[in-house]
Each structure stands twice: as C-alpha cells, then as structure tokens.
Amino acid sequence: MGTCFHIRPDALKSSRVLDSRPISAYTACMPKPAARKLAPARSTGRSIVLGLGISLDGYIARPDGAVDFLFMPKDYSMAPFFKTIDAAILGRKTYDVAQKMGGGFSSFKIEYYIMSRTLPAGERDGLVFTSESPKQIVSRLRKRKGKNIWLMGGGEVARAFLIDDLVDELHLGVVPVLLGSGLPLFPPGFPQRNFTLAENKTFSRGLISLKYQRTRSVKK
C-alpha cells in the first residue's frame, strides 16, 4: 500500500510545508518504503541535552528576548536535572540576555561554554568562551569523563547542533501560553530528526514536562 499526500504549488519552492490541510493542487503517491529499524541514540557517556522552557507555539522568548511568560510552579524542581549535568553550552545571544537580566553562572558546579564568533576566545569570569564548531566542542568535552551536557540555546545554536545531529535528548517545559511571535526554539533549516517520548509529566498551573530521546536508524 502506497502513501498519498497533497502538495501545494508554492511548497515546491520551499523546503518546508507549513501545514497539513488538504489543498486541491495535485496529489503525489509514493510506494511504501521498507521499514527501518530505529533505536535510541548510543550513549557515549555524555549525552547532549537540549533543555528549555517554551510557549505552546514553540517560542523561548519574546521578540525582545524577554522571558516573563515562563514560570516554575511550586511542585516542579530542576534540582534532579542539575544532578545529571556538569557542563552547559549556550550561544552568545543567550549569554547577553542572561547578563542583561542579571543572571549568574556561578550556581551549581557547572562548566559554562559560550559559543561566539565575535567575543575573544579564552576563559574569564569562570566561563569559557569559544569559537569552536558544535562538532569540535562536543568532541572535546566527550573526551573527558563527566555527566551529561546541557545545551541551553538559543534557537540558532540548537539549529546548528541539530544540523550536525548532536542532540541526544530534548527536555522541554511547555507553559500554557501562545505568544504569537518571538524567538523560536526550532528555527527552520535543519534535517528531520526523530525522537521517542521518554517521559510526560503534568504540573500545577498547566506546565507540562516532556522528555524525548533521539532515535536513529540502526546501521547493519
């Protein structure tokens, strides 16, 4: 049995289809592909965990970088998560926003790596600034023993890691808010990546915690 789907004419000029509503344009049918076995990503001992709070429509911040819509209910704690990591990677824009908000990087015993093409590389103020590519920094960190590595964002850094297929887990805290516009966690421009739901928990005030594990084709 094959698979048939509708294709919108203007979608042929784009790398993405914006919605799945039936549109009377023309229909393409494909033979059913051979089933591929998927398995959780092989553990290297240090998984890359992309973890952020997001709105229902997938934004991690307002257009100006504000995150006032995010909240942490009393029955939710990130302490268990922090016990599983000892390093964090974030982009320069996320770093700048944290600095403007007065955010500190001294809590918990975590090594912070700031990815930037403009700031001078080196260690200062307890932080490591680097111009390395995602593959380079991940390779370097995984050569050392340690816990998982937290990928803090933002969206552009997340996209770069997804392009190189370096994200092993997703930890998302979804708040019941539709922003309508803002900074997306998943900006377009990376290949399809499949994940398996590992955990789904609901907390007060409507917060939903979702955890996914990356699944990849098993190589024969």
C-alpha positions as CSV (number, residue, x, y, z in Angstrom):
1,M,0.0,0.0,0.0
2,G,1.5,3.4,-1.0
3,T,1.3,6.8,0.6
4,C,-0.5,9.7,-1.0
5,F,-0.3,13.3,0.0
6,H,-1.3,16.7,-1.2
7,I,1.4,19.1,-2.4
8,R,0.7,22.8,-2.5
9,P,2.3,24.5,-5.6
10,D,4.2,27.1,-3.6
11,A,5.5,24.4,-1.3
12,L,7.7,23.2,-4.1
13,K,9.6,26.4,-3.9
14,S,10.2,25.9,-0.2
15,S,12.0,23.4,1.9
16,R,9.1,23.1,4.3
17,V,5.3,22.5,4.2
18,L,3.6,24.9,6.6
19,D,0.5,22.9,7.4
20,S,-1.2,19.6,6.6
21,R,-4.6,20.9,5.5
22,P,-5.9,19.2,2.3
23,I,-5.4,21.5,-0.7
24,S,-6.7,20.7,-4.1
25,A,-3.5,21.2,-6.1
26,Y,-2.1,17.9,-7.2
27,T,-1.5,14.6,-5.4
28,A,1.6,12.6,-5.3
29,C,1.7,8.9,-4.4
30,M,4.8,7.0,-3.2
31,P,5.4,3.3,-2.7
32,K,5.5,2.3,0.9
33,P,9.2,2.4,1.9
34,A,10.8,-0.6,3.5
35,A,10.6,-0.4,7.3
36,R,13.7,0.9,9.0
37,K,14.6,-0.1,12.5
38,L,15.0,2.8,14.9
39,A,16.9,2.7,18.1
40,P,17.7,5.2,20.9
41,A,21.0,7.0,20.3
42,R,24.0,5.2,21.5
43,S,25.3,6.6,24.8
44,T,28.8,8.0,24.7
45,G,28.6,8.6,28.5
46,R,27.9,12.3,28.0
47,S,24.6,13.0,26.2
48,I,23.8,16.4,24.8
49,V,20.5,17.5,26.3
50,L,18.6,20.4,24.8
51,G,16.5,21.7,27.6
52,L,14.5,24.9,27.7
53,G,11.1,26.3,28.7
54,I,8.9,27.1,25.7
55,S,5.4,28.5,24.9
56,L,2.7,26.4,23.3
57,D,3.7,27.8,19.9
58,G,7.3,27.0,20.3
59,Y,8.9,30.3,21.4
60,I,11.7,30.5,24.0
61,A,11.4,34.3,24.3
62,R,9.5,37.3,23.2
63,P,10.9,39.3,20.1
64,D,12.9,41.5,22.5
65,G,14.3,38.5,24.4
66,A,12.0,38.8,27.4
67,V,11.0,35.5,29.1
68,D,8.4,36.9,31.6
69,F,5.8,34.4,30.3
70,L,7.8,31.4,31.6
71,F,7.3,30.2,35.2
72,M,8.2,27.4,37.5
73,P,5.3,26.1,39.7
74,K,5.9,25.1,43.3
75,D,5.6,21.4,42.6
76,Y,8.3,21.4,39.9
77,S,12.0,21.4,40.5
78,M,15.1,21.4,38.3
79,A,17.3,20.0,41.0
80,P,17.1,16.4,39.7
81,F,18.1,17.7,36.2
82,F,21.1,19.6,37.6
83,K,22.3,16.4,39.2
84,T,22.7,14.8,35.8
85,I,24.8,17.6,34.2
86,D,28.2,19.2,34.8
87,A,28.6,21.3,31.7
88,A,26.5,23.7,29.7
89,I,26.7,25.2,26.2
90,L,25.0,28.4,25.1
91,G,25.2,30.9,22.4
92,R,26.4,34.5,22.7
93,K,22.9,36.0,22.3
94,T,21.6,33.8,25.2
95,Y,24.6,34.9,27.2
96,D,23.9,38.6,26.5
97,V,20.3,38.2,27.6
98,A,21.2,36.5,30.8
99,Q,23.7,39.3,31.6
100,K,21.1,42.0,31.0
101,M,18.7,40.1,33.3
102,G,21.3,39.9,36.0
103,G,21.6,36.2,35.6
104,G,24.5,34.5,37.2
105,F,26.5,31.5,36.1
106,S,28.0,30.6,39.5
107,S,25.2,28.4,40.9
108,F,25.8,24.6,40.8
109,K,29.1,23.1,39.8
110,I,28.7,23.5,36.1
111,E,31.3,24.5,33.4
112,Y,29.8,27.0,31.1
113,Y,30.9,27.3,27.4
114,I,29.8,30.4,25.5
115,M,29.9,29.9,21.7
116,S,30.7,33.1,19.9
117,R,32.3,34.3,16.7
118,T,32.8,37.8,18.0
119,L,33.9,37.6,21.6
120,P,37.6,36.7,22.2
121,A,38.2,33.0,23.0
122,G,39.5,32.1,26.4
123,E,38.5,31.6,30.0
124,R,37.4,34.5,32.1
125,D,35.0,35.2,35.0
126,G,34.6,31.4,35.4
127,L,33.3,31.0,31.8
128,V,34.9,29.5,28.7
129,F,34.4,31.5,25.5
130,T,35.0,29.5,22.3
131,S,34.7,29.9,18.5
132,E,34.7,26.2,18.0
133,S,32.1,24.5,15.9
134,P,29.4,22.3,17.6
135,K,31.3,19.1,16.5
136,Q,34.6,20.4,17.8
137,I,33.3,21.4,21.2
138,V,31.3,18.2,21.7
139,S,34.2,16.1,20.6
140,R,36.5,17.9,23.1
141,L,34.1,17.6,26.0
142,R,33.3,13.9,25.3
143,K,37.0,13.0,25.5
144,R,36.7,13.9,29.2
145,K,34.8,11.9,31.7
146,G,31.7,13.6,33.1
147,K,28.0,13.9,33.3
148,N,25.6,15.0,30.5
149,I,26.0,18.3,28.8
150,W,23.2,20.9,28.8
151,L,22.5,22.7,25.6
152,M,20.9,25.9,26.8
153,G,20.1,27.5,23.5
154,G,19.2,29.7,21.9
155,G,17.5,28.7,18.7
156,E,20.4,29.4,16.4
157,V,22.7,27.2,18.5
158,A,20.0,24.5,18.7
159,R,19.7,24.5,14.9
160,A,23.5,24.2,14.5
161,F,23.6,21.2,16.8
162,L,20.6,19.6,15.1
163,I,22.2,20.1,11.7
164,D,25.2,18.1,12.9
165,D,22.9,15.6,14.6
166,L,24.4,16.2,18.1
167,V,21.2,16.4,20.2
168,D,20.6,13.2,22.1
169,E,17.7,14.3,24.3
170,L,15.1,17.0,24.5
171,H,13.8,18.3,27.9
172,L,11.0,20.8,27.3
173,G,8.9,22.7,29.8
174,V,5.8,23.8,28.0
175,V,3.8,26.6,29.5
176,P,0.1,27.2,28.5
177,V,0.8,30.5,26.7
178,L,0.5,31.4,23.0
179,L,2.9,34.3,22.2
180,G,2.1,34.7,18.5
181,S,5.6,35.8,17.8
182,G,9.0,35.6,19.3
183,L,12.3,33.8,19.2
184,P,11.7,30.1,18.2
185,L,13.5,27.2,19.8
186,F,13.5,25.4,16.4
187,P,14.1,27.9,13.6
188,P,13.9,26.2,10.1
189,G,17.0,25.0,8.3
190,F,17.9,21.5,9.8
191,P,17.1,18.0,8.5
192,Q,14.3,15.8,10.0
193,R,15.3,14.3,13.4
194,N,13.2,11.6,15.0
195,F,12.7,11.3,18.7
196,T,10.9,8.9,21.1
197,L,8.8,10.2,24.0
198,A,10.5,9.1,27.2
199,E,8.5,11.0,29.9
200,N,5.4,13.1,30.1
201,K,4.5,14.8,33.4
202,T,1.9,17.5,34.2
203,F,2.4,20.0,37.0
204,S,0.3,22.8,38.5
205,R,-0.6,25.9,36.5
206,G,-0.6,23.8,33.4
207,L,3.1,23.2,33.0
208,I,3.9,20.1,31.0
209,S,7.4,18.5,31.2
210,L,8.3,16.5,28.1
211,K,11.4,14.4,27.7
212,Y,12.4,12.8,24.3
213,Q,15.3,10.6,23.3
214,R,16.9,10.7,19.8
215,T,16.2,7.7,17.6
216,R,18.5,6.8,14.7
217,S,18.5,4.2,12.0
218,V,20.3,1.1,13.1
219,K,23.3,0.5,10.8
220,K,23.7,-3.0,9.6
